[in-house]
């Protein structure tokens, strides 16, 4: 599978290139019209794009995490909630109470999909009376006198169920809890309809005196969608501007700027149009798509333009130069597009849906960029007056001097170069072992964002903003009323609340204990479980008969399943794992009767996602490496040469992962795709390097000369494309999402080392191993 050198061109290659260019130029107006029409259609189709960053959207259909969540919803309803915390100097001021009450009622009346609103004013208060049990709101009317206010203060702050749940222990912060109803199935992601209405209500002048903080899954999803949509456009525009400045600096004329940017912009439009037509949702990963295509898609156009100018510098007329250009770069550009697409398609090996879709989107974009480059760039270059060109020998500059020094170092010290890279790889491998997985969405938000400040405030002032549901199925009707089960549940709930990571827990036990206290003259020492199973059943029956409304949230209809609602502060993945593991160990080792808990809600989502991230990071990279390696072997026509070509692409990935470990950068959902993206993109330069080397070796039969010609010939394009990648991905440092910032900085680091590996490690390996044949002259080393 030898490749013709620039000076030795096969008749088949020349004929195919001539036919393509002739056909393209003959029908160039038709081609331009077709591309324009497709672009217009794709642009209007983009109106159908939509975001979905909900927790459910991360998992595939039939995933155990989703199946468990659906079973929970069938039994207990929607687990989604919004908590609006109002920070005051002292809540127990009549005017403040009235204003918070008005806000609570306004939210209940106007927010969509709200099933129940609870705040300290209307929370269920159970008391014993001479006639039996009275279940009423804690505050029927706003207190006016000092005596009434003092009574309300004692009741609110004296009940542990209310403190750090609906009101802070110092009486300054009060929470309005809004529980969501089952969402209608005929609405697309209805939870995102709630936050805009909430924002509008809180922004009303009537509540200007209140300082509010809102948390909850609907808000988190909505904010993530809003940031994603905004940064997708903003970062893409910044990237395009920086790429334009780079092209202006190194390009020749306006066409060297206009053509590549036109290609990538049309590629983005076409890709987004295809996504909209198919009906795929966008997610957090969509932030990367335009910038990714700007960085990757621009490469084909740049190589075509650079080669065209080289051919013109040799004195060729425009048409001949285009033929020579297509003949020289079409195959390498095709190969780079296919290898990059293969790297992205490796995302299909993961179980995280947004990652899978991102792989498909990116692969489509890369292929579209190649096709548009091959069609538009030659047409753009074909316009203009034909001017007679003479052979122009460019004068050596500083850059040429640097490249020749790189050649000299490679030829003279190949073993030292390889040893240095091996040492760096060993140090990086040790750092890689320090990486931990982190999939908590809250920690992804920059601390300057209002949503992050809200979660931090609720965590510090109200005990916690994260929730988990523990479902305990007794396996038999009325099993929840069994006293042995209730005792086990009581010990479990106490363990959860006393755990360093726990905060508040609520279950049917709270109702039973309140009923027992009420039945014993409201004396606090009787806030405990009933003495007998019969008494437990009677208390539950009496509670419902007295107007109690919370049992449907605590037990199933047949009393065979109980729900333990747990609140914590915002925990990271490691803390979530530790918390759930501690609960499992306690149940297995400390309870009298073995319980089989099922965990659902946000924390189990974090744990399941982290499992998929850890697995996906390995499988995606493995599939990307194998697919690209096979393609390189086939194209280069040599097993040894193909495998050697992959080593320079392993180095930037390994060094970057090592840096992650040493800097304690956690592996997140976004960074999970880092390895396959780097190897899929970095291999582009490797393809051009090895194909140019293979051609040179066919011509010279001399490793040293072939390597020197290759480095000098492709050095400038490699450096330029690396700058494009580093600057383009560096744009992510402007993101408000920490994982995007980390991705951008690590990508810049990785692409720098990819260039170093291509210009230093690859030549050194070729000199030492000589994978194809022995050269005619002995190469030092």
C-alpha positions in Angstrom: 0.0 0.0 0.0 2.7 2.4 -1.0 1.7 6.1 -1.4 2.9 8.2 -4.3 5.1 11.1 -3.3 4.4 14.6 -4.4 6.9 14.1 -7.2 5.8 10.6 -8.2 2.1 10.5 -8.8 0.2 7.5 -10.0 -1.9 7.8 -13.1 -4.9 6.5 -11.2 -4.5 9.2 -8.5 -4.0 11.9 -11.1 -6.9 10.8 -13.2 -9.4 10.6 -10.3 -8.3 14.1 -9.0 -8.6 15.6 -12.5 -12.0 14.1 -13.0 -13.2 15.3 -9.6 -11.9 18.9 -10.1 -13.3 19.1 -13.7 -16.7 17.9 -12.6 -16.7 20.2 -9.6 -15.7 23.3 -11.6 -18.1 22.6 -14.4 -21.1 22.4 -12.0 -19.8 24.8 -9.3 -22.9 27.0 -9.4 -25.1 24.0 -9.0 -23.0 22.7 -6.1 -23.0 26.1 -4.4 -26.8 26.3 -4.9 -27.3 22.8 -3.4 -25.1 23.6 -0.4 -26.9 26.9 0.1 -30.3 25.3 -0.1 -29.3 22.5 2.3 -28.0 25.2 4.7 -31.2 27.2 4.6 -33.3 24.1 5.2 -31.0 23.0 8.1 -31.2 26.5 9.6 -35.0 26.5 9.7 -35.0 23.0 11.0 -32.9 24.1 14.0 -36.1 25.7 15.5 -37.0 22.2 16.5 -34.0 21.7 18.8 -34.7 21.2 22.5 -32.7 20.6 25.6 -33.1 17.8 28.1 -30.8 17.7 31.1 -33.1 15.8 33.4 -31.8 13.0 35.5 -34.0 10.5 33.6 -32.5 11.6 30.3 -29.1 10.3 31.3 -30.1 6.6 31.3 -31.2 4.2 28.6 -34.7 2.8 28.6 -35.0 -0.2 30.9 -32.1 0.9 33.1 -32.6 -0.4 36.7 -32.2 3.1 38.1 -35.1 4.4 36.0 -37.2 1.3 36.6 -36.9 1.7 40.4 -37.8 5.4 40.1 -40.9 4.6 38.1 -42.0 2.1 40.7 -41.5 4.7 43.4 -43.7 7.2 41.5 -46.4 4.6 41.0 -46.6 4.1 44.8 -45.8 7.5 46.3 -46.1 10.0 43.5 -43.6 12.4 42.1 -40.3 12.8 44.0 -39.6 16.2 42.5 -39.8 19.2 44.8 -38.9 22.9 45.0 -37.8 24.4 48.3 -37.9 28.3 48.5 -36.0 29.4 51.5 -36.6 33.0 52.8 -33.8 34.6 54.8 -35.0 37.1 57.3 -33.6 38.9 60.3 -36.4 37.4 62.4 -39.2 35.5 60.9 -41.4 36.0 64.0 -42.4 39.5 63.1 -46.1 39.9 62.1 -45.2 41.8 58.9 -42.6 39.3 57.9 -45.0 36.4 58.6 -47.7 38.0 56.5 -45.4 38.6 53.6 -44.0 35.0 53.7 -47.6 33.7 54.0 -48.6 35.7 50.9 -45.7 34.4 49.0 -46.4 30.8 50.0 -50.0 31.1 48.9 -49.0 32.8 45.7 -46.6 30.0 44.8 -49.2 27.3 45.6 -51.9 29.1 43.4 -49.7 29.9 40.4 -46.9 27.4 40.0 -47.8 24.6 37.6 -47.7 20.9 38.6 -47.7 21.6 42.4 -49.6 19.0 44.4 -48.8 20.2 47.9 -47.4 23.3 49.5 -46.0 23.2 53.1 -44.5 25.9 55.2 -44.3 26.5 58.9 -47.6 28.3 58.8 -49.7 25.5 57.4 -47.7 22.5 58.5 -49.8 19.7 60.1 -49.9 20.1 63.9 -51.2 17.2 65.9 -52.5 17.9 69.5 -54.5 16.0 72.0 -57.8 17.5 73.3 -60.4 16.6 75.8 -62.5 15.2 72.9 -59.6 13.3 71.2 -57.2 14.4 68.5 -57.0 17.7 66.7 -55.1 18.0 63.5 -54.8 21.5 62.3 -52.4 24.0 60.8 -49.7 25.2 63.1 -50.7 28.8 62.4 -54.3 29.4 61.6 -54.0 33.2 61.7 -51.0 35.5 61.7 -50.2 36.3 65.3 -50.4 40.0 66.4 -49.8 40.1 70.1 -46.5 39.4 71.8 -48.1 36.5 73.6 -49.3 34.9 70.3 -46.0 35.4 68.7 -44.2 33.8 71.6 -46.5 30.8 71.5 -45.9 30.3 67.8 -42.1 30.6 68.3 -42.2 28.0 71.1 -44.3 25.6 68.9 -42.2 26.1 65.8 -38.8 25.9 67.4 -39.7 23.3 70.0 -40.6 20.6 67.5 -37.6 18.7 66.0 -39.7 17.8 63.0 -39.9 21.5 62.0 -36.4 22.7 62.9 -33.9 22.6 60.0 -36.7 21.3 57.9 -39.2 24.2 57.6 -37.5 26.7 59.9 -33.9 27.2 61.0 -33.0 26.7 64.6 -32.4 30.5 65.1 -35.8 31.4 63.7 -34.3 33.5 60.9 -34.8 31.3 57.8 -38.1 29.7 56.8 -38.7 27.2 54.0 -41.6 26.9 51.6 -41.7 23.3 50.4 -43.5 22.7 47.0 -44.1 19.0 46.1 -44.8 18.2 42.5 -47.7 16.1 41.2 -47.3 13.4 38.6 -46.3 15.1 35.4 -48.7 14.7 32.4 -47.3 12.2 29.9 -48.4 14.4 26.9 -46.0 17.2 27.9 -42.3 17.4 26.9 -40.3 17.7 30.1 -43.0 19.7 32.0 -40.7 20.3 35.1 -39.0 23.0 33.1 -42.3 25.0 33.0 -42.0 25.6 36.7 -38.8 27.7 37.2 -39.8 30.6 34.8 -43.1 31.0 36.7 -41.2 30.8 40.0 -38.7 33.5 38.8 -41.6 35.8 37.7 -43.3 35.5 41.1 -40.2 36.1 43.1 -39.4 39.1 41.0 -42.6 40.8 41.8 -42.3 44.2 43.6 -44.4 42.9 46.4 -41.6 40.5 47.4 -38.7 42.9 46.9 -38.1 43.0 50.7 -37.6 39.2 50.8 -34.3 37.5 50.2 -35.1 34.1 48.7 -33.1 31.0 47.6 -34.7 28.3 45.5 -33.4 24.8 45.1 -34.8 21.5 43.7 -34.5 19.3 40.6 -36.7 21.4 38.3 -34.6 24.4 39.1 -31.3 22.6 38.6 -32.4 21.1 35.3 -33.7 24.4 34.1 -30.6 26.3 35.0 -28.4 23.7 33.4 -30.5 24.0 30.2 -30.2 27.8 30.3 -26.5 27.8 30.8 -26.0 25.1 28.1 -28.0 27.1 25.5 -26.3 30.3 26.3 -22.8 29.0 26.4 -23.3 26.9 23.2 -23.7 30.1 21.3 -21.3 32.4 23.3 -18.4 30.0 23.4 -18.9 29.1 19.7 -18.8 32.7 18.7 -15.7 33.4 20.8 -14.0 30.4 19.3 -14.9 31.5 15.8 -13.5 34.9 16.4 -10.2 33.6 17.8 -9.9 31.1 14.9 -10.5 34.0 12.4 -7.7 36.0 14.1 -5.4 33.0 13.8 -6.3 32.5 10.1 -5.7 36.2 9.5 -2.2 35.9 11.1 -1.0 32.9 9.1 -3.2 32.7 6.1 -2.7 34.2 2.6 -5.5 36.5 1.7 -9.1 36.7 2.7 -10.0 33.4 1.2 -7.7 31.6 3.7 -9.9 33.1 6.4 -13.3 33.0 4.7 -13.3 29.4 3.4 -12.4 27.5 6.6 -14.9 29.6 8.7 -17.6 29.1 6.1 -17.0 25.4 6.1 -17.3 25.0 9.9 -20.3 27.3 10.2 -22.2 25.4 7.6 -21.1 22.1 9.2 -22.5 23.2 12.5 -25.8 24.4 10.9 -26.1 21.1 9.0 -25.3 19.0 12.0 -27.8 20.8 14.2 -30.4 20.7 11.5 -30.0 16.9 11.2 -30.3 16.6 15.0 -33.5 18.6 14.9 -35.0 16.6 12.0 -34.3 13.3 13.7 -35.7 14.6 17.0 -32.7 13.9 19.2 -32.5 16.1 22.4 -29.5 18.3 23.2 -27.9 18.1 26.7 -25.1 19.5 28.7 -22.7 18.0 26.2 -24.1 20.3 23.5 -21.9 23.1 24.9 -19.0 21.4 23.3 -20.5 20.6 19.9 -20.1 24.0 18.0 -16.6 24.6 19.5 -15.6 21.0 18.8 -16.7 21.2 15.2 -15.0 24.6 14.8 -11.7 23.1 16.0 -11.9 19.8 14.2 -13.8 20.8 11.0 -11.4 23.6 10.2 -8.5 21.3 9.7 -9.5 19.8 6.3 -10.0 23.3 4.9 -6.7 24.5 6.2 -4.8 21.5 4.7 -6.5 22.0 1.3 -5.6 25.7 1.3 -2.1 25.2 2.5 -1.4 22.5 -0.1 -3.0 24.7 -2.8 -0.6 27.6 -2.1 2.4 25.3 -2.1 1.4 24.0 -5.5 1.0 27.6 -6.7 4.4 28.5 -5.3 5.8 25.8 -7.6 4.5 27.8 -10.6 1.3 25.8 -11.3 -1.7 27.4 -12.8 -4.9 27.5 -10.7 -6.6 24.4 -12.1 -3.5 22.3 -12.1 -2.8 23.4 -8.5 -6.3 22.3 -7.5 -5.8 18.9 -9.1 -2.5 18.4 -7.4 -4.0 19.6 -4.1 -6.9 17.1 -4.2 -4.6 14.4 -5.3 -2.3 15.1 -2.3 -4.7 15.9 0.6 -8.0 14.2 -0.2 -7.0 10.8 1.1 -5.3 12.1 4.3 -8.3 14.4 5.0 -10.7 11.5 4.4 -8.7 9.3 6.7 -8.5 11.9 9.5 -12.2 12.5 9.3 -12.9 8.8 9.5 -10.5 8.3 12.4 -12.0 11.3 14.3 -15.5 10.0 13.6 -14.5 6.6 14.9 -13.2 8.2 18.1 -16.5 9.9 18.6 -18.6 6.8 17.8 -16.8 5.0 20.6 -19.1 7.0 22.9 -21.8 4.4 21.9 -20.1 1.9 24.2 -21.3 3.8 27.3 -24.7 3.6 28.9 -25.0 7.4 29.5 -27.4 8.7 26.9 -26.1 12.3 26.5 -22.6 10.9 25.9 -23.9 8.4 23.3 -25.8 11.2 21.5 -22.8 13.5 21.6 -20.7 10.8 19.9 -23.2 10.5 17.1 -23.6 14.3 16.7 -19.8 14.8 16.6 -19.3 12.0 14.1 -22.0 13.4 11.8 -20.4 16.9 12.1 -16.9 15.7 11.2 -18.1 13.8 8.1 -20.3 16.8 7.1 -17.3 19.1 7.5 -15.1 16.9 5.3 -17.7 16.8 2.5 -18.3 20.5 2.6 -14.6 21.2 2.7 -14.0 19.0 -0.4 -16.8 20.7 -2.2 -16.6 24.4 -1.2 -12.9 25.1 -0.7 -11.8 24.2 -4.2 -14.7 26.2 -5.7 -13.7 29.2 -3.6 -10.1 28.9 -4.6 -11.1 28.5 -8.3 -12.5 32.1 -8.5 -10.4 35.1 -9.4 -8.2 36.2 -12.3 -5.6 33.8 -13.4 -2.2 35.3 -12.8 1.0 33.7 -14.2 2.9 32.2 -11.3 6.5 31.4 -11.2 8.4 29.0 -9.0 8.9 30.9 -5.7 11.4 29.5 -3.2 10.5 30.7 0.2 13.2 32.1 2.4 14.1 30.1 5.5 12.7 31.8 8.6 13.0 31.2 12.3 10.3 28.5 12.1 12.3 26.6 9.5 15.3 26.8 11.8 13.4 25.3 14.7 12.1 22.5 12.6 15.6 21.6 11.3 16.8 21.6 14.9 14.0 19.2 15.8 15.2 17.0 12.9 18.8 17.1 14.3 17.7 16.2 17.8 15.7 13.3 16.5 18.5 11.9 14.4 21.1 12.4 17.1 19.2 11.4 20.3 16.4 9.0 19.5 17.0 6.8 22.5 17.1 9.7 24.9 13.8 11.0 23.5 12.1 7.7 23.8 13.4 7.3 27.4 12.1 10.7 28.4 8.7 10.0 27.1 8.7 6.6 28.8 9.6 8.2 32.1 6.8 10.8 31.7 4.4 8.1 30.9 5.4 6.1 34.0 4.9 9.2 36.3 1.6 10.0 34.6 0.4 6.4 35.2 1.0 6.8 38.9 -1.1 10.0 38.8 -3.9 8.3 36.9 -4.5 6.0 39.9 -5.4 9.0 42.0 -8.4 10.0 39.9 -11.8 9.8 41.6 -15.2 10.0 39.9 -17.5 12.9 40.7 -21.0 13.2 39.1 -22.8 15.6 41.4 -24.4 18.3 39.2 -24.4 20.9 41.9 -20.7 21.0 42.2 -20.4 21.6 38.5 -21.9 25.0 38.8 -19.6 28.0 39.3 -19.9 29.6 42.7 -20.7 32.9 41.1 -24.0 31.5 39.8 -27.2 32.2 41.7 -28.3 28.5 41.6 -25.0 27.5 43.2 -25.3 30.2 45.9 -28.8 29.0 46.6 -27.7 25.4 47.2 -24.8 26.5 49.3 -27.1 28.7 51.4 -29.7 26.0 52.0 -26.9 23.5 52.9 -25.5 25.9 55.5 -28.7 27.5 56.9 -31.4 24.8 56.5 -29.5 21.6 57.0 -29.4 20.3 53.4 -30.7 20.6 49.8 -30.2 17.0 48.6 -32.7 14.2 49.0 -32.8 10.4 48.8 -35.7 8.0 49.1 -35.3 4.6 50.8 -38.1 2.2 50.0 -38.7 -0.7 52.3 -41.0 -3.5 51.1 -42.3 -5.9 53.8 -43.7 -8.2 51.2 -47.1 -8.5 52.9 -50.2 -6.4 53.4 -50.1 -4.4 56.7 -46.5 -5.4 57.1 -45.7 -1.8 57.9 -47.9 -2.0 61.0 -45.8 -4.8 62.4 -44.1 -3.6 65.5 -40.9 -5.4 64.8 -40.7 -3.7 61.4 -41.5 -0.3 63.0 -38.7 -0.8 65.6 -36.2 -1.7 62.8 -37.3 1.4 60.8 -37.0 3.5 63.9 -33.4 2.4 64.4 -32.6 2.9 60.8 -34.1 6.4 60.8 -32.2 7.3 63.9 -28.9 6.0 62.3 -29.5 8.1 59.2 -30.2 11.2 61.2 -27.2 10.7 63.4 -24.9 9.9 60.5 -22.3 12.6 59.8 -23.6 13.0 56.3 -27.3 12.9 57.2 -29.5 15.7 58.2 -33.2 15.0 58.5 -35.3 11.9 57.8 -39.1 11.5 57.7 -41.3 8.4 57.6 -44.6 7.0 59.0 -42.8 6.9 62.3 -43.1 10.6 62.7 -46.9 10.3 62.3 -47.1 7.5 64.9 -44.9 9.3 67.4 -46.9 12.6 67.1 -50.1 10.6 67.6 -48.8 8.9 70.7 -47.6 12.2 72.1 -51.0 13.8 71.4 -52.8 10.9 73.1 -50.7 11.4 76.2 -51.5 15.0 76.9 -48.9 16.3 74.4 -46.1 15.3 76.7 -42.7 15.2 74.9 -41.6 12.0 76.8 -44.3 10.1 74.9 -42.8 11.1 71.5 -41.9 7.5 70.8 -43.3 4.4 69.1 -46.5 2.8 70.3 -46.2 0.0 72.8 -48.0 -2.6 70.8 -48.8 -3.5 67.2 -52.5 -3.1 67.9 -51.9 0.4 69.2 -49.9 1.3 66.1 -52.8 0.3 63.9 -55.2 2.2 66.0 -53.1 5.4 65.9 -52.9 5.2 62.1 -56.7 4.7 61.8 -57.3 7.6 64.2 -54.9 9.8 62.3 -56.8 9.3 59.0 -60.1 9.6 60.7 -59.1 13.0 62.2 -58.2 14.5 58.9 -54.6 13.6 58.6 -53.4 13.8 55.0 -49.7 12.7 54.9 -50.0 8.9 55.1 -50.2 8.5 51.3 -46.7 10.0 51.1 -45.3 7.6 53.8 -46.9 4.2 53.2 -48.4 2.3 50.3 -52.1 1.8 50.0 -51.9 -1.8 51.3 -49.4 -0.8 54.1 -46.9 -3.3 52.6 -44.3 -0.7 51.7 -42.8 2.2 53.7 -40.9 5.3 52.5 -38.0 6.8 54.4 -37.3 10.3 53.0 -33.7 11.4 53.7 -32.3 14.9 53.4 -28.6 15.8 53.4 -26.5 18.7 52.3 -25.1 18.5 48.7 -22.9 15.5 48.7 -20.2 14.5 46.2 -20.1 11.1 44.6 -17.6 9.7 47.1 -19.8 10.9 50.0 -22.9 9.5 48.4 -21.2 6.1 48.0 -20.0 6.2 51.6 -23.4 7.1 53.0 -25.3 4.4 51.1 -22.7 1.8 52.0 -22.9 2.7 55.7 -26.7 2.3 55.6 -26.3 -1.1 53.9 -23.8 -2.2 56.5 -26.0 -1.0 59.4 -29.1 -2.8 58.0 -27.2 -6.0 57.5 -25.4 -6.1 60.8 -27.5 -4.2 63.3 -31.1 -4.7 62.7 -33.1 -7.6 64.2 -34.8 -8.4 60.9 -33.1 -8.2 57.6 -34.5 -5.4 55.4 -33.9 -5.1 51.7 -33.8 -1.3 51.0 -34.2 0.2 47.5 -32.6 3.6 46.9 -34.0 6.1 44.5 -34.0 9.9 44.0 -31.0 12.1 43.3 -28.3 10.5 45.4 -28.8 7.0 43.8 -28.7 8.8 40.5 -25.3 10.2 41.4 -24.0 6.8 42.4 -25.4 5.0 39.3 -24.0 7.7 37.0 -20.6 7.5 38.6 -20.6 3.7 37.9 -21.3 4.3 34.3 -18.7 7.1 34.1 -16.0 4.9 35.5 -16.9 2.1 33.2 -17.5 4.3 30.2 -14.2 6.1 30.5 -12.4 2.8 30.0 -14.6 1.3 27.3 -14.9 4.5 25.2 -11.1 4.9 25.1 -10.5 1.2 24.4 -13.0 1.2 21.5 -11.6 4.4 20.1 -8.0 3.2 20.3 -8.8 -0.2 18.7 -10.9 1.3 15.9 -8.4 4.0 15.0 -5.5 1.5 15.3 -7.1 -0.9 12.8 -7.8 2.0 10.4 -4.2 3.2 10.6 -2.8 -0.3 10.1 -5.0 -0.8 7.0 -4.2 2.6 5.5 -0.4 2.5 6.2 -0.3 -1.1 5.0 1.9 -2.2 7.9 1.0 -3.7 11.3 4.2 -2.4 12.9 3.9 1.1 11.4 0.2 1.3 12.3 0.9 0.4 15.9 3.8 2.8 16.2 1.6 5.6 14.8 -0.7 5.0 17.8 1.9 5.5 20.5 2.2 9.3 20.0 -1.5 9.5 20.5 -1.4 7.6 23.8 1.1 9.9 25.4 -1.1 13.1 25.5 -4.0 11.1 26.9 -1.9 9.5 29.6 -0.1 12.7 30.6 -3.4 14.5 30.9 -4.9 11.8 33.0 -1.8 11.9 35.2 -2.2 15.6 35.6 -5.8 15.1 36.6 -4.8 12.7 39.3 -2.0 14.9 40.8 -4.2 18.1 40.7 -7.2 16.2 42.2 -9.4 16.9 39.2 -12.3 14.4 39.4 -13.5 12.3 36.5 -16.9 13.8 35.6 -19.5 13.1 32.9 -17.9 15.7 30.7 -14.3 14.5 31.3 -15.4 11.0 30.7 -15.2 11.8 26.9 -11.8 13.4 27.3 -9.7 10.5 26.3 -11.5 9.4 23.2 -11.9 13.0 22.0 -8.2 13.7 22.4 -7.1 10.5 20.6 -9.7 11.0 17.9 -8.7 14.6 17.2 -4.9 14.3 17.9 -4.6 11.4 15.5 -5.4 13.8 12.6 -1.9 15.3 12.7 -0.4 11.8 13.1 -2.2 10.7 9.9 -0.6 13.5 7.9 2.8 12.9 9.5 2.9 9.1 8.8 1.4 9.3 5.3 4.0 11.9 4.3 6.7 9.8 5.9 5.5 6.7 4.0 5.6 8.6 0.7 9.0 10.0 1.4 10.4 6.6 2.3 9.0 5.1 -0.9 10.9 7.8 -2.8 14.2 8.1 -0.9 14.6 4.7 0.8 16.3 6.6 3.5 14.7 7.0 7.0 16.8 10.0 8.0 15.9 11.9 4.8 12.3 10.9 4.9 11.9 12.0 8.5 13.6 15.3 7.8 11.4 16.0 4.7 8.3 15.0 6.7 9.0 17.3 9.7 10.0 20.2 7.5 7.1 19.6 5.1 4.2 19.1 7.6 5.7 20.9 10.6 4.0 24.2 9.9 0.5 22.7 9.3 0.9 20.6 12.4 1.8 23.5 14.6 -1.0 25.6 13.1 -3.7 23.0 13.6 -2.4 22.4 17.2 -2.7 26.2 17.8 -6.3 26.0 16.4 -7.1 23.1 18.8 -5.5 24.7 21.9 -7.1 28.1 21.3 -10.4 26.6 20.4 -10.7 24.2 23.3 -9.2 26.8 25.6 -12.4 28.8 25.1 -14.1 26.4 27.5 -12.1 28.1 30.3 -14.7 30.9 30.0 -17.6 28.5 31.0 -19.6 28.8 34.1 -19.5 25.0 34.5 -16.4 23.7 36.2 -16.2 20.5 34.3 -16.2 22.4 31.0 -13.4 24.6 32.2 -11.4 21.6 33.2 -12.0 20.0 29.8 -10.8 23.0 27.9 -7.6 23.4 29.9 -6.8 19.7 29.9 -7.4 19.5 26.2 -5.0 22.4 25.5 -2.4 20.6 27.6 -3.1 17.3 25.7 -2.8 18.8 22.2 0.5 20.4 23.1 1.9 17.1 24.1 0.3 15.5 21.0 2.3 17.9 18.8 5.5 17.1 20.8 4.9 13.4 20.4 4.4 13.7 16.7 7.5 15.8 16.1 9.8 14.0 18.6 8.5 10.6 19.8 7.2 9.4 16.4 10.5 10.2 14.5 12.6 8.6 17.3 10.6 5.4 17.2 10.8 5.2 13.4 14.6 5.7 13.6 15.0 3.0 16.3 12.5 0.4 15.1 12.6 0.9 11.3 9.2 -0.8 10.8 9.1 -0.9 7.0 12.5 -1.8 5.6 16.2 -1.0 6.2 17.2 2.2 4.7 20.1 2.5 2.2 22.2 4.4 4.7 22.9 3.8 8.3 21.0 6.2 10.5 22.8 7.3 13.6 21.1 6.4 16.9 
